[in-house]
């Protein structure tokens, strides 16, 4: 692109939500308009209209990137919207650039003024072009938005609404000018990932009165977005809507929001008003309504779910309704946290792109939705932040934490196991899911930089035990106020993660034909494996002797066969000692079911999966959860919210077990990256009598459905033409598969499905 536009700001602040307009006439004598293209971005978030018609349904454009080095722009075909006399109108909000970010109370961490950047190119029939660009010839004025912030909500005064500013001939009373602000156009890059859009509308399920007399609305689903309101009342009436994920003893449970106000305020015009606060978003199921004129009716409110535009590709169902609800909770948790960046939570004063969460969850995400472009976009920012931070992959991407006071208990900022390993694990997960080495090519330098930095942090003994680690974060046995105080030795966890990253990188180098790097990282992985066994393993016992360390050691391939057999048995024993309740945190949870399956204890994995007592995956489901919680006991059995300061009811990380559900319960796994070859290998258990899973791969749709009737197992599978596979069933020889449907009924051992 050749840029002619400037980044412009309003001459007055206008409460952080200015309107900008430029009226122009199409040049004559060139014939009809052949094509008109609008390129748009902002320091903040921006919405655009041409003659009062919206340019797109996109939201929160241009999203959140590492603004210091990359600002994305969107491009729209607006050929049908330009007229002989046209007004290009822009509305600005604070967004991530100018609003609050993080839990310290600060805002506008990126510095500089809110601004808009637009370049409209009109191409005529004779080939000539006309450019309309943001410059100091634009006008600016106030909007009906009196306040806007992603954390705190939006205030809109309907009495100030006047759409005349979007149309030709507007007088502009109360309006002023604009000015260009300093901006480096070299930062401008096109979107790689998708835009944020509305993706669902949910009706009110119940309107009730709380014990204290407050009006409460329940939408029946924890979601991310806002409430669309239709209301009529006396002019000047103020309606307030506060959002929260849960009720606590019948009242809105706002303590987990910490300082986020999550409150929208609407001042009525006296006519019929409709409100949508598109410069904010909330994580909520419930809302408390105050100031409503007259009787509140269900049809007056609609919950609008927003998120990055993603295509659903993976499905799962089973004979167990609770397990199905858990899987649905995983889906909703992912959608709510995939709002331009993969965030930890969508409701409190945080909503940051924590690297550990996506490192754990990426395989599940890549199965449920096509996240190739979404996560590839995020990885660009990871690389940028890493390059500008001495090779350190931060706790969050984009790394806004670098501007905030560093928490003392986090130690000096440095590379951290599992979290920083996202630099290696996420690209590899995308390659395995979609079969395209391009992401590995793009990210190779970032991957290598991370592994080499970890190598520099190893102790003289060759293990990673010297700097701050989150370790097995949120181990359920850790105290609420100290979620890092886990059973698993942090050096064991970190060294295991370091080995996995080195092993993946060696395989990546081999795929890309980088023979020197392959040799380098093969040797490094071998050294880490030897050091792990020398320092942490004795007679099969892994230091700290807990479920997470055995899970990592088994799945990452760190143990020799005899030690792995012992570790598997010990892992099963520890799970039984815990009453088949969860005893792992962020590090162990994604891998424990696979570790049990790999060592012949699939029955124990099912016991864990289907346990209902806290802590377990199904306990939140029994408590009415509709998303995955941050803590295993975010809500206690008596309906009280966990006393820890950090509690979210929408965190996807602990839903990473859905990946095992798809592969082992459903029975669908790739034999080659991208499902170019497929393994159909359901392993029934847990008393399930049927399950089904399907996936839209790059090669077409793959599906597996099985049912169990006594000792008879029936499997129906279908592969796309051109895709081969293997059908592997208990007690049978592998059967080769080719494209098309197959149905097999086999007698299985009576122990299959016996765990109840």
C-alpha positions in Angstrom: 0.0 0.0 0.0 1.0 3.6 -0.7 -0.3 5.6 2.2 -1.7 9.1 1.7 -3.8 9.3 4.8 -2.7 10.7 8.2 -3.6 9.6 11.7 -5.9 12.3 12.9 -7.4 13.2 16.2 -10.2 15.5 17.2 -9.3 18.9 18.4 -11.4 18.2 21.6 -11.5 15.0 23.6 -15.3 14.6 23.4 -15.3 12.2 26.4 -13.1 9.8 24.5 -15.7 9.0 21.9 -15.4 11.6 19.1 -17.1 11.5 15.8 -15.2 12.4 12.6 -16.6 13.2 9.2 -15.6 14.2 5.8 -18.0 15.2 3.1 -16.9 15.0 -0.6 -18.2 14.9 -4.1 -17.2 12.3 -6.6 -15.1 13.7 -9.5 -17.0 14.0 -12.7 -16.1 13.0 -16.2 -14.6 9.6 -15.5 -17.7 7.4 -15.9 -19.3 5.2 -13.3 -17.5 4.0 -10.1 -15.8 0.7 -11.0 -14.5 0.0 -7.5 -14.3 1.7 -4.1 -12.1 0.4 -1.3 -11.9 1.7 2.3 -8.8 1.0 4.4 -9.4 1.7 8.0 -7.6 1.6 11.4 -7.3 3.5 14.6 -5.5 4.2 17.7 -8.4 3.0 19.7 -11.4 1.3 18.0 -13.3 2.6 15.1 -16.6 2.2 13.3 -17.4 3.6 9.8 -20.4 4.7 7.8 -20.8 6.0 4.2 -23.9 8.2 3.9 -25.3 6.6 7.1 -24.9 3.0 6.0 -22.4 0.9 8.0 -19.3 -0.1 6.1 -19.3 -3.5 7.8 -20.6 -5.5 10.8 -17.1 -5.8 12.3 -16.6 -4.7 15.9 -13.7 -3.3 17.9 -11.6 -2.7 14.7 -8.6 -2.8 14.6 -8.5 -5.0 17.7 -5.5 -5.4 19.9 -2.0 -6.0 18.6 1.5 -5.0 19.8 0.8 -1.4 19.0 4.4 -0.3 19.4 5.4 -2.2 16.3 2.2 -3.4 14.5 -1.2 -1.8 13.9 -3.5 -3.8 11.8 -5.9 -2.3 9.2 -9.1 -3.6 7.7 -10.0 -3.3 4.1 -13.6 -3.1 2.8 -15.2 -3.1 -0.6 -17.6 -0.1 -0.4 -18.4 0.2 -4.1 -22.1 0.1 -3.5 -22.0 2.7 -0.8 -20.4 5.7 -2.5 -22.7 8.3 -4.2 -22.1 11.6 -6.1 -22.3 13.4 -2.7 -20.9 11.2 0.1 -20.1 11.5 3.8 -17.5 9.2 5.3 -18.2 9.1 9.0 -16.1 7.5 11.7 -16.8 6.9 15.4 -13.9 6.4 17.8 -13.8 4.5 21.1 -10.9 3.9 23.5 -10.6 0.2 23.1 -7.4 -1.5 24.2 -5.2 1.4 23.0 -6.7 4.1 25.3 -8.8 2.3 27.9 -7.9 0.4 31.1 -5.8 -2.7 30.9 -4.6 -4.9 33.8 -5.4 -4.9 37.4 -3.3 -1.9 38.6 -5.9 0.7 37.6 -3.9 2.2 34.8 -5.1 3.2 31.3 -3.7 4.3 27.9 -0.5 2.4 28.5 0.5 2.8 24.9 0.7 6.5 25.0 -0.4 8.9 22.3 -3.8 10.2 21.4 -6.8 8.4 20.1 -6.9 8.7 16.4 -8.4 7.4 13.2 -6.7 6.5 9.9 -8.8 6.0 6.7 -8.0 5.9 3.1 -10.8 5.6 0.6 -9.8 4.9 -3.0 -12.4 5.3 -5.7 -11.6 3.8 -9.1 -13.7 5.0 -12.1 -14.6 3.3 -15.3 -11.8 5.1 -17.2 -9.2 3.9 -14.7 -8.7 7.2 -12.9 -8.8 7.3 -9.1 -9.9 9.6 -6.4 -8.6 9.5 -2.9 -10.3 10.6 0.2 -8.0 10.4 3.2 -8.0 11.4 6.9 -6.2 14.7 7.2 -6.7 18.1 8.9 -9.6 18.9 6.6 -11.9 16.7 8.6 -14.4 17.8 11.2 -14.9 16.3 14.6 -17.7 16.5 17.1 -19.4 15.0 20.2 -21.3 11.7 20.2 -24.0 10.3 22.4 -21.3 8.2 24.1 -20.4 9.9 27.4 -18.0 7.3 28.6 -16.5 4.1 27.2 -14.1 1.5 28.5 -13.7 -2.2 27.9 -13.6 -3.0 31.6 -16.0 -0.4 33.0 -18.8 -0.2 30.3 -20.4 2.4 28.3 -22.7 5.4 29.0 -25.0 6.6 26.1 -27.3 9.6 26.2 -30.0 9.0 23.6 -31.0 12.7 23.9 -27.7 13.5 22.1 -28.2 11.2 19.1 -28.5 12.8 15.7 -27.6 10.8 12.7 -27.6 13.9 10.5 -23.8 14.1 10.9 -23.5 11.0 8.7 -25.3 12.6 5.8 -24.5 15.4 3.3 -25.4 19.0 4.3 -24.9 18.6 8.0 -24.3 22.1 9.6 -21.9 20.8 12.3 -23.1 22.9 15.2 -20.8 22.3 18.2 -18.3 20.7 15.9 -14.6 21.6 15.5 -11.6 20.5 13.5 -9.0 17.8 13.5 -5.3 17.6 13.5 -2.7 15.1 12.3 -0.8 13.3 15.0 2.6 11.7 14.9 2.3 8.2 13.5 4.7 5.8 11.7 2.8 4.2 8.7 5.5 1.5 8.7 3.6 -0.1 11.6 0.5 -0.7 9.4 -0.1 -4.3 8.5 -3.2 -6.1 7.2 -5.1 -8.5 9.4 -4.0 -12.1 9.4 -6.8 -13.2 11.7 -10.5 -12.6 11.5 -12.5 -9.6 12.7 -14.6 -9.5 15.8 -18.4 -9.9 15.0 -21.7 -10.6 16.7 -22.2 -14.4 16.5 -25.2 -15.2 18.7 -28.3 -13.5 20.2 -29.8 -15.0 23.4 -33.2 -14.2 24.9 -33.9 -13.7 28.5 -34.6 -16.9 30.4 -35.8 -15.4 33.7 -36.5 -12.1 35.4 -36.5 -12.3 39.2 -36.1 -10.2 42.3 -33.1 -10.7 44.5 -33.4 -11.0 48.4 -32.4 -7.3 48.6 -35.1 -6.3 46.1 -32.9 -5.9 43.0 -34.2 -6.8 39.6 -32.1 -9.6 38.1 -32.1 -11.0 34.6 -30.8 -14.4 33.7 -29.8 -15.3 30.1 -29.1 -19.0 31.0 -25.6 -18.9 29.5 -22.4 -17.3 30.5 -21.4 -15.3 27.5 -19.2 -12.4 26.3 -20.7 -9.4 24.7 -23.4 -7.0 25.9 -27.2 -6.6 26.3 -29.2 -5.0 23.5 -31.9 -2.9 25.0 -35.2 -1.5 23.7 -36.9 0.9 26.1 -39.2 3.8 26.3 -39.5 6.2 29.2 -39.4 9.9 30.3 -36.6 11.9 28.8 -33.6 12.0 31.1 -34.4 8.6 32.8 -31.2 6.7 33.5 -31.2 2.9 33.2 -28.3 1.1 34.7 -27.2 -2.5 33.8 -24.5 -4.2 35.8 -23.2 -7.5 34.6 -21.8 -10.6 36.4 -21.2 -14.3 35.7 -22.9 -15.7 38.8 -25.3 -15.1 41.6 -24.1 -15.5 45.2 -26.9 -16.2 47.6 -29.3 -14.7 45.2 -27.5 -11.4 44.6 -25.3 -10.4 41.7 -21.8 -11.8 42.3 -19.5 -8.9 41.5 -16.5 -9.5 43.7 -14.7 -11.6 41.1 -14.8 -8.6 38.8 -12.4 -6.8 41.1 -12.2 -3.2 39.9 -14.0 -3.7 36.6 -17.3 -1.9 36.8 -18.9 -3.9 33.9 -21.8 -1.4 33.9 -23.7 0.2 31.1 -25.8 3.3 31.6 -28.4 4.6 29.2 -30.1 8.0 29.4 -33.5 7.9 27.6 -34.7 10.4 25.0 -38.4 10.1 25.7 -39.1 8.1 22.5 -38.4 4.5 21.8 -34.7 4.0 22.3 -32.4 1.1 21.3 -29.0 0.7 22.8 -26.0 -1.4 21.9 -22.7 -0.5 23.7 -20.3 -1.5 20.9 -17.3 0.1 22.5 -17.2 -2.3 25.5 -17.9 -6.0 26.3 -18.7 -7.9 29.4 -18.5 -11.5 30.6 -21.8 -12.3 32.1 -24.8 -14.5 32.5 -26.8 -12.3 34.8 -27.5 -8.6 34.9 -28.9 -6.3 37.6 -31.2 -3.6 36.1 -32.0 -0.4 38.0 -34.0 2.6 36.9 -36.1 0.8 34.3 -39.3 2.7 33.6 -42.4 0.6 34.1 -42.5 -3.1 33.8 -39.4 -4.9 32.5 -40.3 -7.5 29.9 -38.2 -10.3 28.6 -38.6 -9.1 25.0 -37.0 -5.7 26.0 -33.5 -7.3 26.4 -31.4 -9.5 24.2 -27.9 -10.7 25.0 -25.5 -10.3 22.1 -22.5 -12.7 22.0 -19.4 -11.3 20.3 -16.1 -12.8 19.4 -13.6 -13.3 16.6 -15.3 -14.8 13.5 -14.4 -18.4 13.6 -15.7 -21.5 11.7 -16.8 -24.4 13.8 -15.2 -27.6 12.5 -15.2 -30.1 15.4 -18.2 -31.7 17.2 -18.5 -34.2 20.0 -21.4 -35.9 21.8 -21.9 -38.9 24.1 -24.5 -40.9 26.0 -23.7 -38.9 29.2 -25.6 -35.6 29.4 -23.2 -34.1 32.0 -20.2 -34.8 29.8 -22.0 -33.3 26.8 -22.7 -30.2 28.9 -19.1 -30.0 29.9 -18.0 -30.1 26.3 -20.5 -27.3 25.5 -19.0 -25.4 28.4 -15.5 -25.8 26.7 -16.9 -24.4 23.5 -18.6 -21.4 25.1 -15.5 -20.7 27.2 -13.3 -20.7 24.1 -15.7 -18.4 22.1 -15.9 -15.9 24.9 -12.2 -15.7 25.3 -11.3 -15.6 21.6 -12.1 -11.9 21.3 -9.3 -10.8 18.9 -6.6 -12.3 21.3 -6.8 -15.5 23.2 -7.5 -14.2 26.7 -7.5 -15.8 30.1 -10.9 -14.4 31.1 -13.4 -11.9 29.7 -15.0 -10.3 32.7 -12.6 -8.8 35.3 -9.9 -6.2 35.2 -7.6 -8.4 33.2 -8.7 -10.1 29.9 -5.1 -10.5 28.8 -3.5 -12.9 26.3 -1.9 -15.2 28.9 0.5 -17.5 27.1 0.2 -20.4 29.5 -3.6 -20.7 28.9 -3.3 -21.1 25.2 -0.2 -23.3 25.4 -2.5 -25.7 27.3 -5.6 -25.3 25.2 -4.4 -24.9 21.6 -5.0 -28.5 20.5 -8.6 -28.4 21.8 -9.1 -24.9 20.2 -7.8 -26.2 16.8 -10.2 -29.1 16.8 -13.3 -27.1 17.8 -12.8 -24.2 15.4 -10.5 -23.3 12.5 -8.1 -21.1 14.5 -5.2 -21.2 12.0 -5.5 -17.5 11.1 -6.5 -16.4 14.5 -3.6 -17.9 16.4 -1.2 -17.2 13.5 -2.0 -13.5 13.9 -1.4 -13.7 17.7 1.9 -15.4 17.1 3.1 -12.4 15.0 2.8 -10.3 18.2 4.5 -13.0 20.3 7.5 -12.8 18.0 7.5 -9.0 18.0 7.4 -8.8 21.8 10.1 -11.5 22.1 12.4 -9.7 19.7 12.1 -6.5 21.7 12.6 -8.2 25.1 15.9 -10.1 24.9 14.2 -13.2 23.7 11.8 -13.4 26.6 8.3 -14.6 25.8 6.2 -12.7 28.3 3.4 -13.9 30.5 0.9 -12.2 28.2 0.8 -11.3 24.5 0.5 -8.4 23.7 2.7 -7.7 26.6 1.1 -4.7 28.3 2.4 -6.0 31.7 5.8 -4.5 30.8 4.3 -1.1 31.5 2.9 -1.9 34.9 4.5 -2.3 38.3 5.8 -5.9 38.3 4.3 -8.0 41.1 7.0 -8.8 43.6 6.0 -12.4 43.9 6.5 -12.9 40.2 10.3 -12.2 40.5 12.3 -10.5 37.8 10.6 -10.8 34.4 12.0 -13.8 32.6 11.2 -16.8 30.5 8.8 -19.1 32.3 7.9 -22.7 31.6 4.6 -23.6 29.9 3.8 -19.9 29.5 6.8 -19.0 27.4 6.7 -22.4 25.8 3.6 -21.2 23.9 6.2 -19.9 21.4 6.9 -23.5 20.4 3.8 -25.4 21.3 1.2 -23.3 19.6 2.9 -23.3 16.1 3.4 -27.0 16.4 -0.3 -27.5 17.4 -1.4 -25.6 14.4 0.8 -27.6 12.1 -0.5 -30.9 13.6 -4.1 -29.7 13.3 -3.9 -28.3 9.7 -0.9 -29.8 8.1 0.7 -26.6 6.9 4.4 -26.0 7.5 4.0 -22.3 6.7 3.4 -21.5 10.4 6.6 -23.3 11.4 8.5 -21.4 8.7 7.2 -18.1 10.0 7.7 -18.9 13.7 11.0 -20.8 13.5 13.2 -18.0 14.6 10.9 -17.3 17.5 10.8 -21.0 18.5 14.5 -21.3 18.3 15.1 -18.1 20.3 12.9 -19.4 23.1 14.7 -22.8 23.3 18.1 -21.2 23.2 17.1 -18.7 26.0 15.9 -21.6 28.1 19.2 -23.3 27.6 21.0 -20.2 28.9 18.9 -20.5 32.1 19.8 -24.1 33.0 21.7 -24.8 36.1 25.1 -26.5 36.1 23.2 -29.7 36.6 21.5 -29.2 33.3 17.9 -28.6 34.7 15.7 -25.5 34.7 15.3 -24.6 38.4 16.7 -21.1 38.8 14.2 -18.4 38.0 10.5 -17.7 38.8 8.0 -20.3 37.6 4.3 -20.5 37.8 4.8 -24.3 38.0 1.6 -26.3 38.2 -0.5 -23.1 38.7 -3.9 -23.6 40.4 -3.2 -27.0 41.8 -6.5 -27.6 43.7 -4.5 -28.4 46.8 -2.8 -25.0 46.8 -4.3 -22.3 49.1 -6.7 -19.9 47.5 -4.4 -17.0 48.2 -1.3 -18.7 46.8 -2.2 -20.5 43.5 1.5 -21.2 42.7 2.0 -23.3 45.8 1.6 -26.6 44.1 2.6 -30.2 44.9 4.7 -30.5 41.8 8.4 -29.4 42.0 8.8 -26.4 39.8 12.1 -27.5 38.5 10.6 -30.8 37.4 7.8 -29.0 35.6 10.1 -26.5 34.0 12.7 -29.0 32.8 10.0 -31.3 31.4 8.5 -28.4 29.4 12.0 -27.4 28.3 12.6 -30.9 26.9 9.3 -30.9 25.1 10.0 -27.6 23.4 13.5 -28.8 22.4 12.1 -32.0 21.0 9.4 -30.2 19.0 12.0 -27.8 17.7 14.3 -30.6 16.6 11.3 -32.2 14.7 10.4 -28.8 13.2 14.0 -28.3 12.0 13.9 -31.7 10.4 10.6 -30.9 8.6 12.0 -27.6 7.3 15.3 -29.1 6.1 17.4 -27.2 8.6 20.0 -29.9 9.3 22.3 -27.8 11.4 19.5 -26.7 13.7 18.1 -30.2 13.8 21.4 -31.5 15.1 21.7 -28.7 17.6 18.3 -29.2 19.1 18.5 -33.0 19.0 21.6 -32.8 21.1 20.0 -30.2 23.5 16.9 -32.4 23.9 19.0 -35.4 24.7 21.0 -33.4 27.3 17.8 -32.3 28.9 16.3 -35.8 29.0 19.5 -37.1 30.6 19.6 -34.3 33.2 15.9 -34.8 34.0 16.5 -38.5 34.7 19.7 -37.9 36.6 18.4 -35.2 38.8 14.7 -36.0 39.2 14.1 -39.7 38.7 15.0 -42.6 41.0 13.6 -46.1 40.5 10.8 -44.7 38.5 9.8 -42.2 41.2 9.8 -38.6 39.9 10.7 -35.9 42.4 7.7 -34.6 44.3 5.8 -37.9 43.5 2.5 -36.3 42.4 0.2 -36.6 39.5 1.5 -33.7 37.5 5.1 -34.7 37.4 4.2 -38.2 36.3 1.8 -36.9 33.7 4.4 -34.7 32.1 7.2 -37.2 32.3 5.1 -39.9 30.6 3.5 -37.8 27.8 6.6 -35.8 27.0 8.6 -39.1 26.6 11.2 -38.4 29.3 11.3 -41.8 30.9 12.9 -45.1 29.9 10.4 -48.0 29.4 10.7 -49.6 32.9 10.4 -46.2 34.6 7.5 -45.3 32.4 5.6 -48.4 33.4 6.3 -47.7 37.1 5.2 -44.0 36.6 2.0 -45.0 34.9 1.1 -47.4 37.8 2.0 -44.8 40.3 0.0 -42.2 38.5 -3.1 -44.5 38.6 -2.4 -45.2 42.3 -2.3 -41.5 43.1 -5.5 -40.8 41.2 -7.2 -43.6 43.2 -5.8 -42.2 46.4 -7.4 -38.8 45.5 -10.7 -40.5 45.1 -10.4 -39.9 41.3 -10.7 -36.2 42.0 -8.5 -33.8 40.1 -5.1 -33.1 41.7 -3.4 -31.3 38.8 -3.2 -27.6 37.9 -2.5 -25.8 34.6 0.6 -27.8 33.8 -0.7 -31.3 34.5 -4.3 -31.1 33.6 -3.9 -31.1 29.8 -1.8 -34.3 29.9 -3.0 -36.5 32.8 -5.7 -38.4 30.8 -3.2 -39.1 28.0 -0.6 -40.2 30.5 -3.0 -42.7 32.0 -4.1 -44.0 28.5 -0.6 -44.3 27.3 0.3 -46.5 30.2 -2.7 -48.8 30.1 -4.9 -47.0 32.6 -7.7 -45.6 30.4 -10.2 -46.8 32.9 -8.7 -44.5 35.5 -8.8 -41.6 33.0 -12.5 -42.2 32.6 -12.9 -42.2 36.4 -11.2 -38.8 36.5 -13.2 -37.5 33.6 -16.6 -38.5 35.0 -16.1 -37.7 38.7 -18.7 -35.3 40.0 -17.3 -34.3 43.4 -15.1 -31.3 43.7 -12.4 -30.9 42.4 -13.4 -32.5 39.0 -14.3 -31.5 35.5 -18.0 -32.3 36.1 -18.4 -30.6 39.5 -19.0 -27.2 37.9 -21.5 -28.8 35.6 -23.4 -30.1 38.6 -23.3 -26.5 40.0 -25.0 -25.2 36.8 -21.9 -23.9 35.1 -22.2 -23.1 31.4 -18.5 -22.3 30.8 -15.2 -23.8 32.3 -14.1 -22.2 35.5 -10.6 -20.8 36.4 -10.5 -22.7 39.6 -11.8 -26.2 40.2 -13.8 -24.7 43.1 -14.5 -21.2 41.8 -17.9 -21.7 43.5 -18.0 -23.7 46.7 -20.8 -26.3 47.2 -22.7 -24.0 49.4 -23.0 -21.4 46.6 -20.3 -19.1 48.0 -17.7 -17.8 45.6 -14.1 -19.0 46.2 -12.5 -16.6 48.7 -9.4 -16.1 46.5 -8.9 -12.7 44.9 -8.5 -14.4 41.5 -11.7 -16.2 40.5 -13.2 -16.4 37.1 -16.1 -18.5 35.9 -15.0 -18.4 32.2 -11.4 -19.7 31.7 -10.8 -22.2 29.0 -7.4 -23.7 30.1 -8.8 -26.5 32.3 -11.1 -27.6 29.4 -8.0 -28.9 27.6 -9.1 -32.4 28.4 -11.6 -32.1 25.5 -8.6 -32.9 23.2 -8.4 -36.3 24.9 -12.2 -36.7 24.6 -12.1 -36.1 20.9 -9.2 -38.6 20.3 -9.8 -41.3 22.9 -13.5 -41.2 23.8 -14.7 -40.1 20.3 -11.9 -42.1 18.6 -10.7 -39.6 16.0 -7.0 -38.6 15.8 -4.5 -37.7 13.1 -2.0 -40.2 11.9 -0.4 -37.5 9.8 -0.6 -33.7 10.4 -3.7 -32.1 9.1 -5.6 -35.5 9.1 -4.1 -36.4 5.7 -4.2 -39.9 7.3 -6.6 -40.7 10.2 -6.7 -43.0 13.2 -10.1 -44.3 14.1 -9.6 -45.8 17.6 -12.4 -45.3 20.1 -11.7 -46.6 23.5 -15.1 -47.0 25.3 -15.2 -46.7 29.0 -16.8 -45.0 32.0 -20.1 -46.6 31.4 -20.7 -44.6 28.1 -22.8 -46.5 25.7 -22.2 -44.3 22.7 -20.2 -41.3 21.4 -19.7 -39.4 18.2 -17.2 -37.0 16.9 -16.6 -35.3 13.6 -14.1 -32.9 12.1 -14.0 -30.7 8.9 -10.4 -31.2 7.9 -8.5 -29.5 5.1 -9.2 -32.7 3.1 -12.9 -33.0 3.9 -15.2 -34.2 6.7 -14.1 -37.1 9.0 -16.6 -38.7 11.3 -16.7 -41.5 13.9 -19.7 -42.8 15.8 -19.7 -45.8 18.1 -22.2 -47.6 20.3 -21.9 -50.3 22.8 -24.5 -53.0 23.4 -23.3 -55.4 26.1 -20.0 -56.7 24.6 -20.9 -55.7 21.0 -19.1 -52.5 19.8 -20.4 -51.0 16.6 -18.2 -48.3 14.9 -19.4 -46.3 12.0 -16.7 -44.0 10.4 -16.4 -42.0 7.2 -13.3 -40.6 5.6 -13.1 -38.2 2.7 -12.0 -39.5 -0.7 -8.2 -39.5 -0.9 -7.7 -39.9 2.8 -6.6 -43.2 4.3 -6.5 -44.4 7.8 -6.5 -47.2 10.3 -9.3 -48.6 12.4 -8.0 -49.8 15.7 -10.4 -51.6 18.1 -9.7 -53.5 21.3 -8.6 -57.1 20.7 -8.6 -56.8 16.9 -5.9 -56.4 14.3 -5.6 -53.0 12.7 -7.8 -52.5 9.7 -6.7 -50.3 6.8 -9.3 -47.7 5.8 -9.7 -45.6 2.6 -12.1 -42.8 1.7 -15.8 -43.5 2.2 -17.9 -45.1 4.9 -17.1 -48.1 7.0 -19.2 -50.0 9.6 -17.7 -52.6 11.9 -19.3 -54.6 14.8 -16.9 -56.4 17.1 -17.1 -58.3 20.3 -15.0 -56.5 23.0 -13.8 -57.7 26.4 -16.4 -57.4 29.1 -14.2 -55.0 31.0 -14.7 -52.3 28.3 -17.2 -49.9 29.7 -17.2 -51.5 33.1 -16.1 -48.5 35.0 -19.2 -46.9 36.4 
